[in-house]
Amino acid sequence: GLGDVYKRQTYGCLSCLFSAGYGEENQPTVSDIPSCGILEAGKQTEIAALEQAAEQGDVQAQCRLVVIYARGEKIPKDERKAFAWASRAAQSGNPEGMLLLANCYYQGTGISQDIVQTRKWLLKSAEKGHPEAQFNLGILSEQGEGMAKNLQQAAVWYRKAAEQGFPPAQNNLGLCYLHGKGVKKDARQGVMWIFKAARQGFHASLEILLNIPGEGNPAGQVALEDVKTILRHDIQQGKDAGKNEEMLQMIVKSESENKQKLSELASLEEAAKKGDAEAQYKLVYMYVGRNKQKAFSWASRAAHQGSPQGMAALGELYYRGIGTDRNLDKAKEWLAKGAEQGAPAAQYNLGFLYEQGEGVEKNAQQAAIWYRKAAEQGFPAAQDKLGICYLEGLGVRKDEKEALVWLHKAARQGNSTAQYNLGVLHEKGKGTDQDLQQAAAWFRKAAEQGFAKAQFNLGIFYLLGTGVEKDERQGVMWIFKAAQQGLPRAMENLRHIPGEGSPAEQTALEEVKTILRHDIQQGKDAEKNEKLLRMIDQAKSQNQ
């Protein structure tokens, strides 16, 4: 479905100088921190020099020591020392030191977590003009963390940081204007602030700009025309011509793609209003990601007109509680109607209800019957489910060879679950001869579609050289992909690398950390990535 830029969340995690701070590339007092590539011996020499300078009152040295000790890269992590130096730097009145001390209190680095102290030191730093502290105060004000929720105050702090060129603040101030949160709604100002952040390479802002053409919002579209005019002018003037040309082309391409989508949407709505059930059904899935009530309305109209696909869609919306309250009785009623009329999606979902015992009495035989009906119509998810029924003897006689037949049918249609399941069967030699190369091939197909368990298994294969040539870097990278999706086994595996991993795995883990820091700085899944990075850093600290 088309995304709704006006419902997007602001970039909402406190920036963290220790594990992933945006400021590392943008704040002069932090950017001089030596890279983690310095040899350990050289680092120790440098630490000694920094300690000497810091003891003599050099605030820059004190701030650098805070980050080095907090991160623990190439030297043992020492959170108490990090906190001690942050306190020294903050007490001297240095705004960077105050920000670092606030980070200590927020994360519990060398001290118990304390949101009141976090806010106190952020405020001191912000009042001295530090943009990252101002941005973080905006986050606390918007989320009501450590203070009463105050959207007006959040916008004030975002503006102060945005006017100093801090991209996450520019992004959030832009969203405040787009939403009318804490400021009067103003699409043009919103787009312009987001544009400023996007020009600095802030990924989340660029993504918002590229979604504007699909919104059908006149004010946003007019503002985007202003953005294009500015880009064309700067290209003509030779200002960052390559970068600006690339952004302009991305916007133009997005406009073209979304113009086609909006035109298609208008045509479908016209046909749907005239009673075209197929158009109504298509509108359900066009609206489900952007307007849940409209999706439900069109599903209801299609279903009541007797469309089997509409019945299937309405049953699913009732099951998921999309555009309406969740209602298992209604879900079962409409799925059953659609299934009886031959809609494969309804047959599959009705089978699922019987398998799980949701809205109906649990019945493996009925589940298998409905999975078969959908599978015989070529529905990939049902083919996978029917394969599992045969594999485990659920509602049918156990038959591993028949399981393989159905799993292959689903896998050939690109069903990632079936591809993963085939990988497992070939790895274990169930229903077929053991074939580790085939197992790896099926895991790869599923992994490349983002299936987390397959990514993890493929990573393990690379680490061990099972079915593929041993490649520890690739192994860690695939496990990292699974961990980013929250797979517990993958996260646990990454956690053990600092203490048990080979040199090649350790090197790959440093690369993982670099990727995480970059993505956090660009606003890509920042909170989730910060959590993962913090976990890796803590594991490294515990194993030093």
GULOMI-779061 format. One record per residue (C-alpha): chain; x, y, z; residue in one letter. Coordinates in Angstrom, 1 decimal. Example, Ala and Ser with C-alpha at 12.3 -4.5 7.8 and 13.67 -1.06 7.14 Angstrom:
BEGIN
- tinu:px:py:pz:zagu
- A:12.3:-4.5:7.8:A
- A:13.7:-1.1:7.1:S
This chain:
BEGIN
- tinu:px:py:pz:zagu
- A:0.0:0.0:0.0:G
- A:1.0:3.6:-0.3:L
- A:2.6:5.0:2.8:G
- A:1.2:7.9:4.8:D
- A:3.9:10.4:5.5:V
- A:1.7:12.4:7.9:Y
- A:1.4:9.4:10.3:K
- A:5.2:8.8:10.4:R
- A:6.8:8.7:13.8:Q
- A:9.5:11.2:14.6:T
- A:13.0:10.0:14.9:Y
- A:12.7:9.2:18.5:G
- A:15.6:7.7:20.3:C
- A:18.0:9.7:22.4:L
- A:21.2:10.1:20.5:S
- A:24.0:8.2:22.3:C
- A:27.6:9.3:21.9:L
- A:29.0:6.2:23.4:F
- A:27.5:3.4:21.3:S
- A:26.2:5.2:18.3:A
- A:26.0:8.9:18.6:G
- A:25.0:11.0:15.6:Y
- A:27.5:13.5:16.9:G
- A:30.5:11.4:16.0:E
- A:30.6:12.7:12.5:E
- A:29.0:16.1:13.2:N
- A:30.3:17.5:16.5:Q
- A:33.8:18.9:16.4:P
- A:34.7:18.0:20.0:T
- A:33.8:14.3:19.3:V
- A:35.0:13.9:15.7:S
- A:38.6:14.0:16.8:D
- A:38.2:10.7:18.8:I
- A:40.8:8.3:17.3:P
- A:39.4:5.6:15.2:S
- A:39.1:2.1:16.6:C
- A:41.6:0.9:14.0:G
- A:44.6:2.2:16.1:I
- A:46.7:-0.7:17.3:L
- A:46.3:-1.5:21.0:E
- A:49.8:-0.4:21.9:A
- A:49.3:2.9:20.2:G
- A:46.0:3.3:22.0:K
- A:47.6:2.7:25.4:Q
- A:50.2:5.4:24.6:T
- A:47.5:7.8:23.5:E
- A:45.4:7.1:26.6:I
- A:48.3:7.9:28.8:A
- A:48.8:11.2:27.0:A
- A:45.1:12.0:27.2:L
- A:45.0:11.1:30.9:E
- A:47.8:13.5:31.6:Q
- A:46.2:16.3:29.6:A
- A:42.8:15.6:31.2:A
- A:44.3:15.7:34.7:E
- A:45.6:19.2:33.9:Q
- A:42.1:20.4:33.0:G
- A:42.0:19.8:29.2:D
- A:38.3:19.5:28.7:V
- A:38.7:18.2:25.2:Q
- A:40.9:15.3:26.5:A
- A:38.3:14.6:29.2:Q
- A:35.5:14.3:26.7:C
- A:37.6:12.1:24.5:R
- A:38.3:9.8:27.4:L
- A:34.6:9.5:28.3:V
- A:33.8:8.1:24.9:V
- A:36.9:5.8:24.7:I
- A:36.2:4.3:28.1:Y
- A:32.5:4.0:27.5:A
- A:32.9:2.2:24.2:R
- A:35.9:0.1:25.3:G
- A:37.3:-0.2:21.8:E
- A:40.9:-1.6:21.7:K
- A:41.1:-1.0:25.4:I
- A:39.2:-2.6:28.3:P
- A:35.8:-0.9:28.8:K
- A:35.6:1.0:32.0:D
- A:32.2:2.7:32.6:E
- A:33.2:4.1:36.0:R
- A:36.1:6.0:34.5:K
- A:33.8:7.2:31.7:A
- A:31.4:8.6:34.2:F
- A:34.2:10.1:36.3:A
- A:35.6:12.0:33.3:W
- A:32.2:13.0:32.1:A
- A:31.5:14.5:35.6:S
- A:34.8:16.4:35.5:R
- A:34.1:17.8:32.0:A
- A:30.5:18.7:32.9:A
- A:31.4:20.4:36.2:Q
- A:33.9:22.6:34.3:S
- A:30.9:24.0:32.3:G
- A:31.7:22.4:29.0:N
- A:28.5:21.7:27.0:P
- A:29.9:18.6:25.4:E
- A:30.9:17.3:28.8:G
- A:27.4:18.0:30.1:M
- A:25.9:16.1:27.1:L
- A:28.2:13.1:27.8:L
- A:27.2:13.2:31.5:L
- A:23.5:13.2:30.5:A
- A:24.2:10.1:28.3:N
- A:25.8:8.4:31.3:C
- A:22.7:9.0:33.4:Y
- A:20.4:8.0:30.6:Y
- A:22.1:4.7:29.8:Q
- A:23.3:3.9:33.3:G
- A:27.0:4.1:32.3:T
- A:29.1:4.0:35.5:G
- A:26.1:5.2:37.5:I
- A:22.5:4.1:38.1:S
- A:20.1:5.3:35.4:Q
- A:18.5:8.6:36.4:D
- A:16.1:10.4:34.0:I
- A:15.9:13.5:36.3:V
- A:19.7:13.9:36.2:Q
- A:19.6:13.2:32.4:T
- A:17.2:16.0:31.9:R
- A:19.2:18.3:34.3:K
- A:22.4:18.0:32.3:W
- A:20.8:18.0:28.9:L
- A:19.2:21.3:29.9:L
- A:22.5:22.8:31.0:K
- A:24.1:21.7:27.8:S
- A:21.2:22.8:25.6:A
- A:21.2:26.3:27.2:E
- A:24.8:26.6:26.2:K
- A:23.8:25.9:22.6:G
- A:24.7:22.3:22.1:H
- A:22.5:21.0:19.2:P
- A:22.5:17.4:20.2:E
- A:21.4:18.2:23.8:A
- A:18.7:20.5:22.3:Q
- A:17.5:17.6:20.1:F
- A:17.4:15.2:23.0:N
- A:15.4:17.6:25.1:L
- A:13.0:17.7:22.3:G
- A:12.7:13.9:22.4:I
- A:12.1:13.9:26.1:L
- A:9.5:16.7:25.8:S
- A:7.7:15.0:23.0:E
- A:7.6:11.6:24.7:Q
- A:7.0:12.9:28.2:G
- A:10.1:11.1:29.6:E
- A:11.4:12.7:32.9:G
- A:9.0:15.6:32.4:M
- A:5.4:16.4:31.4:A
- A:4.7:15.7:27.8:K
- A:4.9:19.1:26.0:N
- A:4.7:19.2:22.2:L
- A:5.2:22.9:22.0:Q
- A:8.4:22.7:24.0:Q
- A:9.6:19.8:21.9:A
- A:9.2:21.9:18.8:A
- A:11.1:24.8:20.4:V
- A:14.1:22.5:21.2:W
- A:13.9:20.8:17.8:Y
- A:14.0:24.3:16.1:R
- A:17.1:25.4:18.2:K
- A:19.0:22.3:17.1:A
- A:17.6:22.4:13.5:A
- A:18.8:26.0:13.0:E
- A:22.3:24.8:13.9:Q
- A:22.1:22.2:11.1:G
- A:21.5:19.1:13.1:F
- A:19.7:16.6:10.7:P
- A:17.7:14.5:13.2:P
- A:16.3:17.8:14.6:A
- A:15.5:19.2:11.2:Q
- A:13.7:15.9:10.4:N
- A:11.6:16.0:13.6:N
- A:10.8:19.7:13.2:L
- A:9.7:19.0:9.7:G
- A:7.4:16.3:11.0:L
- A:6.0:18.6:13.7:C
- A:5.0:21.0:10.9:Y
- A:3.5:18.2:8.8:L
- A:1.5:16.8:11.7:H
- A:0.7:20.2:13.3:G
- A:2.3:18.9:16.5:K
- A:3.4:21.7:18.8:G
- A:3.3:24.2:15.9:V
- A:0.7:25.4:13.4:K
- A:0.4:22.8:10.6:K
- A:2.4:24.0:7.6:D
- A:3.2:21.5:4.9:A
- A:5.7:23.8:3.1:R
- A:7.8:24.5:6.2:Q
- A:7.6:20.8:7.1:G
- A:8.9:19.6:3.7:V
- A:11.6:22.3:3.7:M
- A:13.0:21.2:7.0:W
- A:12.9:17.6:6.0:I
- A:14.7:18.5:2.8:F
- A:17.5:20.2:4.7:K
- A:18.0:17.0:6.7:A
- A:17.8:14.8:3.5:A
- A:20.5:17.0:1.8:R
- A:22.9:16.1:4.7:Q
- A:22.3:12.4:3.9:G
- A:19.8:11.7:6.7:F
- A:18.1:8.6:5.3:H
- A:14.8:8.8:7.1:A
- A:14.2:12.3:5.7:S
- A:14.9:11.2:2.1:L
- A:12.5:8.4:2.6:E
- A:9.8:10.9:3.6:I
- A:10.4:13.1:0.6:L
- A:10.1:10.2:-1.7:L
- A:6.7:9.3:-0.2:N
- A:5.2:12.7:-0.6:I
- A:4.2:12.2:-4.3:P
- A:2.0:9.2:-3.3:G
- A:0.0:11.1:-0.7:E
- A:-2.1:13.2:-3.0:G
- A:-1.7:16.1:-0.7:N
- A:-1.7:19.4:-2.7:P
- A:0.3:21.4:-0.2:A
- A:3.0:18.8:0.2:G
- A:3.2:18.4:-3.6:Q
- A:3.6:22.2:-4.1:V
- A:6.4:22.2:-1.5:A
- A:8.1:19.4:-3.3:L
- A:8.0:21.5:-6.5:E
- A:10.0:24.1:-4.5:D
- A:12.5:21.5:-3.5:V
- A:13.0:20.5:-7.1:K
- A:13.5:24.1:-8.1:T
- A:16.2:24.6:-5.4:I
- A:17.9:21.4:-6.5:L
- A:17.9:22.4:-10.2:R
- A:19.2:25.9:-9.3:H
- A:22.1:24.4:-7.2:D
- A:22.9:22.0:-10.0:I
- A:23.2:24.8:-12.5:Q
- A:25.4:26.7:-10.0:Q
- A:27.7:23.7:-9.7:G
- A:26.8:23.2:-5.9:K
- A:27.2:19.6:-5.1:D
- A:26.0:18.9:-8.6:A
- A:26.4:15.1:-8.5:G
- A:24.6:14.7:-5.1:K
- A:21.8:17.1:-6.0:N
- A:21.3:15.5:-9.4:E
- A:20.9:12.1:-7.7:E
- A:18.4:13.4:-5.3:M
- A:16.4:15.2:-8.0:L
- A:16.3:12.1:-10.1:Q
- A:15.1:10.0:-7.2:M
- A:12.2:12.5:-6.5:I
- A:11.3:12.6:-10.2:V
- A:11.2:8.8:-10.4:K
- A:9.1:8.6:-7.3:S
- A:6.6:11.2:-8.7:E
- A:6.3:9.2:-11.9:S
- A:5.7:5.9:-10.0:E
- A:3.3:7.4:-7.6:N
- A:1.4:9.3:-10.3:K
- A:0.7:6.0:-11.9:Q
- A:-0.5:4.5:-8.6:K
- A:-2.8:7.5:-7.8:L
- A:-4.2:7.3:-11.3:S
- A:-4.8:3.5:-10.8:E
- A:-6.4:4.3:-7.5:L
- A:-8.8:6.8:-9.0:A
- A:-9.8:4.4:-11.8:S
- A:-10.4:1.6:-9.3:L
- A:-12.5:3.8:-7.0:E
- A:-14.6:4.9:-10.0:E
- A:-15.2:1.2:-11.0:A
- A:-15.7:0.1:-7.4:A
- A:-18.4:2.8:-6.8:K
- A:-20.3:1.3:-9.7:K
- A:-20.3:-2.1:-8.0:G
- A:-17.2:-3.8:-9.6:D
- A:-16.4:-6.4:-7.0:A
- A:-12.9:-7.0:-8.4:E
- A:-12.0:-3.3:-8.1:A
- A:-13.4:-3.3:-4.6:Q
- A:-11.2:-6.2:-3.7:Y
- A:-8.1:-4.5:-5.1:K
- A:-8.9:-1.4:-3.2:L
- A:-8.8:-3.3:0.0:V
- A:-5.1:-4.1:-0.4:Y
- A:-4.3:-0.7:-1.8:M
- A:-5.8:1.0:1.3:Y
- A:-4.8:-1.5:4.1:V
- A:-1.5:0.2:4.7:G
- A:-2.7:3.8:4.5:R
- A:-6.4:3.9:5.5:N
- A:-7.6:0.9:7.4:K
- A:-11.2:2.1:7.7:Q
- A:-11.5:2.4:3.9:K
- A:-9.9:-1.0:3.4:A
- A:-12.5:-2.5:5.7:F
- A:-15.3:-0.6:4.0:S
- A:-14.4:-1.8:0.5:W
- A:-13.9:-5.4:1.8:A
- A:-17.4:-5.3:3.3:S
- A:-19.0:-4.0:0.1:R
- A:-17.2:-6.7:-2.0:A
- A:-18.2:-9.4:0.4:A
- A:-21.8:-8.4:0.6:H
- A:-22.0:-8.3:-3.2:Q
- A:-21.0:-12.0:-3.2:G
- A:-17.4:-11.7:-4.2:S
- A:-15.5:-14.8:-2.8:P
- A:-12.2:-12.7:-2.7:Q
- A:-14.1:-10.0:-0.9:G
- A:-15.3:-12.5:1.7:M
- A:-11.8:-13.8:2.1:A
- A:-10.5:-10.2:2.6:A
- A:-13.3:-9.3:5.1:L
- A:-12.7:-12.5:7.1:G
- A:-9.0:-11.7:7.3:E
- A:-9.6:-8.1:8.4:L
- A:-12.0:-9.3:11.1:Y
- A:-9.3:-11.8:12.2:Y
- A:-6.6:-9.2:12.4:R
- A:-8.8:-6.4:13.7:G
- A:-7.9:-4.1:10.8:I
- A:-10.4:-1.2:10.3:G
- A:-12.7:-2.8:12.9:T
- A:-12.6:-4.6:16.2:D
- A:-11.1:-8.1:16.1:R
- A:-14.0:-10.6:15.9:N
- A:-13.2:-14.3:15.5:L
- A:-16.8:-15.3:15.0:D
- A:-17.2:-12.9:12.1:K
- A:-13.8:-14.0:10.8:A
- A:-14.8:-17.6:10.7:K
- A:-18.2:-16.7:9.2:E
- A:-16.8:-14.8:6.2:W
- A:-13.8:-17.1:5.7:L
- A:-16.2:-20.1:5.6:A
- A:-18.4:-18.3:3.0:K
- A:-15.4:-17.4:0.8:G
- A:-13.9:-20.9:1.2:A
- A:-17.2:-22.6:0.1:E
- A:-17.2:-20.5:-3.0:Q
- A:-13.6:-21.5:-3.8:G
- A:-11.5:-18.5:-2.8:A
- A:-8.0:-20.1:-2.0:P
- A:-7.1:-17.3:0.5:A
- A:-10.3:-18.0:2.4:A
- A:-9.6:-21.8:2.3:Q
- A:-6.1:-21.3:3.6:Y
- A:-7.1:-19.0:6.4:N
- A:-10.0:-21.2:7.4:L
- A:-7.6:-24.1:7.6:G
- A:-5.4:-22.0:9.8:F
- A:-8.3:-21.3:12.2:L
- A:-9.0:-25.1:12.4:Y
- A:-5.3:-25.8:13.0:E
- A:-5.0:-23.2:15.8:Q
- A:-8.5:-23.7:17.2:G
- A:-9.3:-20.0:16.9:E
- A:-13.0:-19.2:16.5:G
- A:-13.6:-23.0:15.9:V
- A:-12.9:-26.2:17.7:E
- A:-9.3:-27.3:17.0:K
- A:-9.5:-30.0:14.2:N
- A:-6.3:-31.1:12.4:A
- A:-8.3:-33.1:9.8:Q
- A:-10.4:-30.1:8.8:Q
- A:-7.3:-27.9:8.7:A
- A:-5.7:-30.4:6.3:A
- A:-8.8:-30.6:4.1:I
- A:-8.9:-26.8:3.6:W
- A:-5.2:-26.5:3.1:Y
- A:-5.5:-29.2:0.4:R
- A:-8.3:-27.3:-1.4:K
- A:-6.2:-24.1:-1.5:A
- A:-3.0:-26.0:-2.3:A
- A:-4.6:-27.7:-5.3:E
- A:-5.4:-24.2:-6.6:Q
- A:-1.7:-23.3:-6.5:G
- A:-1.8:-21.2:-3.3:F
- A:1.8:-21.3:-2.1:P
- A:1.3:-20.8:1.7:A
- A:-1.3:-23.6:1.6:A
- A:1.1:-25.9:-0.3:Q
- A:3.7:-25.2:2.4:D
- A:1.2:-26.0:5.2:K
- A:0.0:-29.1:3.5:L
- A:3.6:-30.3:3.2:G
- A:4.1:-29.7:7.0:I
- A:0.8:-31.7:7.6:C
- A:2.3:-34.7:5.7:Y
- A:5.7:-34.2:7.4:L
- A:4.3:-34.3:10.9:E
- A:1.1:-36.4:10.4:G
- A:-1.3:-33.6:11.2:L
- A:-4.8:-34.5:10.0:G
- A:-3.3:-36.9:7.3:V
- A:-1.2:-40.0:7.3:R
- A:2.5:-39.1:7.8:K
- A:4.3:-39.2:4.5:D
- A:7.7:-37.5:4.2:E
- A:7.9:-38.0:0.4:K
- A:4.5:-36.4:-0.1:E
- A:5.6:-33.6:2.2:A
- A:8.5:-32.9:-0.2:L
- A:6.2:-32.8:-3.2:V
- A:4.1:-30.1:-1.7:W
- A:7.0:-28.1:-0.2:L
- A:8.7:-28.1:-3.6:H
- A:5.5:-26.8:-5.3:K
- A:5.5:-23.9:-2.8:A
- A:9.2:-23.3:-2.9:A
- A:9.2:-23.1:-6.7:R
- A:6.7:-20.3:-6.4:Q
- A:9.1:-18.4:-4.1:G
- A:7.5:-19.2:-0.7:N
- A:10.3:-18.5:1.7:S
- A:8.9:-20.7:4.5:T
- A:8.8:-23.7:2.2:A
- A:12.3:-22.9:1.0:Q
- A:13.5:-22.9:4.6:Y
- A:11.7:-26.1:5.4:N
- A:13.3:-27.8:2.4:L
- A:16.7:-26.7:3.7:G
- A:16.0:-28.3:7.0:V
- A:14.8:-31.6:5.4:L
- A:17.9:-31.8:3.1:H
- A:20.2:-30.9:6.1:E
- A:18.7:-33.7:8.2:K
- A:18.0:-36.2:5.4:G
- A:14.2:-36.4:6.1:K
- A:12.2:-37.7:3.2:G
- A:15.3:-37.5:1.0:T
- A:19.0:-38.2:1.1:D
- A:21.0:-35.8:3.2:Q
- A:22.4:-33.2:0.9:D
- A:24.2:-30.2:2.6:L
- A:24.8:-28.4:-0.6:Q
- A:21.0:-28.5:-1.4:Q
- A:20.3:-27.5:2.2:A
- A:22.5:-24.4:1.8:A
- A:21.0:-23.6:-1.6:A
- A:17.4:-23.6:-0.1:W
- A:18.5:-21.7:3.0:F
- A:20.0:-19.0:0.7:R
- A:16.8:-18.6:-1.3:K
- A:14.8:-18.1:1.8:A
- A:17.5:-15.9:3.4:A
- A:17.6:-13.6:0.4:E
- A:13.9:-13.0:0.9:Q
- A:14.6:-12.0:4.5:G
- A:13.5:-15.2:6.3:F
- A:15.3:-14.8:9.6:A
- A:15.7:-18.5:10.5:K
- A:17.2:-19.2:7.1:A
- A:19.6:-16.3:7.4:Q
- A:20.7:-17.7:10.8:F
- A:21.2:-21.3:9.4:N
- A:23.0:-20.0:6.3:L
- A:25.3:-18.0:8.6:G
- A:26.1:-21.1:10.7:I
- A:26.8:-23.1:7.5:F
- A:29.3:-20.4:6.4:Y
- A:31.0:-20.4:9.9:L
- A:31.4:-24.1:9.8:L
- A:31.9:-24.7:6.1:G
- A:28.8:-26.9:5.9:T
- A:27.5:-27.2:2.4:G
- A:29.5:-24.1:1.4:V
- A:33.1:-23.0:1.4:E
- A:33.9:-21.7:4.9:K
- A:33.7:-17.9:5.1:D
- A:33.5:-16.5:8.6:E
- A:32.8:-13.0:7.5:R
- A:29.8:-14.1:5.4:Q
- A:28.7:-16.2:8.3:G
- A:28.7:-13.3:10.8:V
- A:26.9:-11.1:8.3:M
- A:24.0:-13.5:7.7:W
- A:23.7:-14.0:11.4:I
- A:23.7:-10.2:11.9:F
- A:20.8:-10.0:9.4:K
- A:18.8:-12.5:11.4:A
- A:19.7:-10.6:14.6:A
- A:18.4:-7.4:13.2:Q
- A:15.0:-9.0:12.8:Q
- A:15.2:-10.0:16.5:G
- A:15.8:-13.7:16.2:L
- A:17.0:-14.7:19.7:P
- A:19.4:-17.5:18.5:R
- A:21.1:-15.0:16.2:A
- A:21.4:-12.3:18.9:M
- A:22.9:-14.9:21.3:E
- A:25.4:-16.0:18.7:N
- A:26.6:-12.4:18.2:L
- A:26.8:-12.0:21.9:R
- A:29.3:-14.9:22.2:H
- A:31.6:-13.8:19.4:I
- A:33.6:-11.3:21.6:P
- A:34.6:-14.2:24.0:G
- A:34.6:-17.2:21.8:E
- A:34.8:-16.1:18.2:G
- A:37.8:-16.6:15.9:S
- A:39.9:-13.6:14.8:P
- A:38.0:-13.5:11.5:A
- A:34.7:-13.5:13.4:E
- A:35.9:-10.7:15.7:Q
- A:36.9:-8.6:12.6:T
- A:33.5:-9.2:11.0:A
- A:31.8:-8.1:14.3:L
- A:33.7:-4.8:14.2:E
- A:32.3:-4.4:10.6:E
- A:28.8:-5.1:12.0:V
- A:29.2:-2.4:14.6:K
- A:30.3:0.1:11.9:T
- A:27.2:-0.8:9.9:I
- A:25.0:-0.3:12.9:L
- A:26.5:3.1:13.8:R
- A:26.0:4.3:10.2:H
- A:22.4:3.1:10.1:D
- A:21.7:4.8:13.4:I
- A:23.2:8.0:12.2:Q
- A:21.0:7.8:9.1:Q
- A:17.9:7.2:11.1:G
- A:17.4:3.6:9.9:K
- A:15.6:1.6:12.7:D
- A:17.6:3.7:15.2:A
- A:16.1:2.4:18.4:E
- A:16.3:-1.3:17.4:K
- A:19.9:-0.9:16.0:N
- A:21.0:1.0:19.1:E
- A:19.7:-1.9:21.3:K
- A:21.6:-4.4:19.2:L
- A:24.8:-2.4:19.2:L
- A:24.6:-1.9:23.0:R
- A:24.2:-5.7:23.4:M
- A:27.3:-6.3:21.4:I
- A:29.3:-3.7:23.3:D
- A:28.2:-5.1:26.7:Q
- A:29.2:-8.6:25.6:A
- A:32.6:-7.3:24.5:K
- A:33.0:-5.5:27.9:S
- A:32.1:-8.7:29.8:Q
- A:34.6:-10.8:27.8:N
- A:37.6:-8.4:28.2:Q
